[in-house]
Amino acid sequence: MPFFFVLLTMTSCYKTKPTELEVSVQDVFGNVVNNASVKVCGEPTNSDNGNPLQANYVQETNTNGIALFTLNEIYQPGQNGVAILKVEVNKNEKIGITTIDIVQERRNRLEIVIE
């Protein structure tokens, strides 16, 4: 019985690490692009059961050309995988679009070149 109590205490103390997406934006010359609009949404937009995915974020890049998104609300502990997200970047009519498969409890990094 004491072993079960120790095991239960150890598993209930587990803290999840943040699930994040860091998007780095550059132009075709390799220069960082600040103040670019970065939109992140679920891909496809509906889940297998027909419900819309709860991933819809918009943020501008900072002076280093980076936008950081915290995705903890779409990842639940024990879930297998998080989501496949579509990332669209837009600035002055230049765009970049790609998808990324998000890994839970990790800072997922993505570089996008806008053209």
Secondary structure, DSSP 8 states (H G I E B T S, - for coil): -HHHHHHHHHHHT------EEEEEEEETTS-B-TT-EEEEEESSSB-TTS-B-S-EEEEE--TTSEEEEE-GGG--TT-S--EEEEEEEEETTEEEEEEEEE-TTSEEEEEEEE-
